[in-house]
Amino acid sequence: MTTNQDRLVVATKDVSFKEYDLEGPVQPEIKWLPLNFQREMGQGVYMIRAEPGAKFISHIHRFFEDFLILEGDLVDDDGTIYGPGDFVSYKPGSEHYSWTETGCLIMVFEWKPA
């Protein structure tokens, strides 16, 4: 990771992902990489890497949550299957859970409208 006053650069392929605990307890089959994320505000950008069979805990979105599937698959609680290149946006107050059959890499954007 390199930074200067105007730019943050993260070589994501060379950085270790951390234990994932955004929905409460640590989920060992899921890892995350905070890129530009302010945990105390619940906003920003991060990546998620989930192992095959991983299941995300049901959660309610405080703000908008947008994500882009980079690799693998993600199955939402209504049975919708997302794959590489699929972009999904959840509105504030929405609730869901999801899982992955093959494992996945996801870029997540959590944000509050101005």
Secondary structure, DSSP 8 states (H G I E B T S, - for coil): -EE-SS-EE--GGGS--EEE-TTSS-EEEEEEEEEEEETTTTEEEEEEEE-TT-B---EE-SSEEEEEEEEE-EEETTS-EE-TT-EEEE-TT-EE-EE-SS-EEEEEEEE---
